[in-house]
Every structure is written in C-alpha cells, then in structure tokens.
Amino acid sequence: MMVSQRKTPDGDNQKMNTLADRIKNRLADLGKTQADLAKYCKIKPPSVSKWLNGGTKTLQGQNLLRASEFLECDPDWLASGKGFWADTNGDMKPHEVATSPYTVKMLADDILGQYLINTSDIAANISYIEYTEDQYRRIFAARNPSSLRLTNIKVDNMSGTLEPGDLVFVDISINRYDGDGIYLFMVKNHLHLKRLQMAGSNLLVISDNRQYRSWEIAPKDKSNMVVVGKVLLGQSQIFQRF
C-alpha cells in the first residue's frame, strides 16, 4: 500500500519544529487571526499568546481538538509535528501520479465542485492511497475503486466514532438515504458528515458526540438535502507513541 500525503512546500518543513511555528503557519495559510482562535477555543487571548510566543510547548484535551479543528489540521501534527495535516494547496505534484488500478483518490472538486459549499465537516489530507489487488479486495470487496473517495473529518461532532483528523472512505455511488449509517450530505450549503437514522417519516441527524444535539429533516425538507455519499469505514490517524 502506498499513501500520498498532501504536502507543504519543502521550505516550510524546516519551520515546523515548535507548536508556535505550526500555529503561526496555519493561521497565515488560512488567513485567520489569533483573536479568532481564542474565541473558537473558548479561552482568553493571553492563553493563545503563550501558544504563539513559545510559553506553551504542546496542547492536549479540548484545547488541542478545538485548535486543530479551527486550524484545519490533524491534532497529532499540531501537538507533535508528526501527524497528517492539510495545507491550502492540495494539487498532486507530477511525481505523485497514482499507477495502480486499485487506487482510492481524495474527495475533491471533481465531485464537490458541483455544490455551493460555504462550510464543511471535512478537509482532505491525503491525495490518494494505492493498494495491491489483494489488499483492496480484503478491505472493499467487489466495490469499484472509481466509486470510492477518501477524506478526513475535521470536526469533533462524531467523536467516539470518528475523531478529528481520522480518515474516512466514502462510497459516492450512494446518493440517497440507503439505510441507517454515516453519510456525507449537503444541507443549506454546509457539507455534513453525520449519522442518519429514519425516525418515522423524518430523518434523524445524529452527532455521536453527545455534546451536540440531534435534529430532524422532515419530508417537506428532504428536497433541500443532497447525499454526496455513504461512509464505509474510518481509519484513525493518531499514532500511539511508547
């Protein structure tokens, strides 16, 4: 199996040694501010100042999850500099062309470009994964690789099932509700990754993280919902170090 990660410019790799460097880099790439970060993390601005001046060496717990969500990067990378992460340039380089017919590609504009997306629960960190035929069949059985896409969840609404930064594989051939499960779907220009469950004639939208309330989509509102695909499986991107 070969994984092609979305990359930072070569020169930036030398500037990611500290937590402060990584936060500053992501703020600059995304055009976001220190004040916005503090507000999103629900902490006081002086605490974020310590993150940026080197007074804080690492993050953990809710501060880490909220900061990585706001900065659209993997929590492990933000904390240690060694995890997967997303930058603003996801284009494949010439030497990154997939060659195996058993390749799962990133969910990108070839699929998402048809939708008007203002906000999203996902941010792809990996361009593609190549498998041998045996590897692919063991994981995906007879599914056609062209119907699969991969991406990463960037929010904590599915924590307990999928954590921020986790890799998810989506079957884009499923474009309607197809039984209870986790789906990628559009409602009001937001791209959701959440659990759908039928409740009478309504669709119940569930966040596995109990901190978030469930909500319903009534039959009269189903025309405003577009299913992009159904999540087949997830893969943790957080490495355990001993």
Protein Blocks (a to p, Z undefined) as FASTA:
>chain_A
ZZddddddfklmmmmmbmklmmmmmmmmnopafklmmmmnopafklmmmmmnopambdeh
jllmmmmmmnopafklmmnopaccddfblcdcfklccfbfbbcddddfklmmmpccfbdc
bdcfbfbdcddfklmmmmnomacfklpccdddfbfklgojacghiacdddfkbccdebja
dddddeehiacddddddehjbccdddfblkbccddddfklmmmpccfbdcfbdcdfbdcd
ZZ
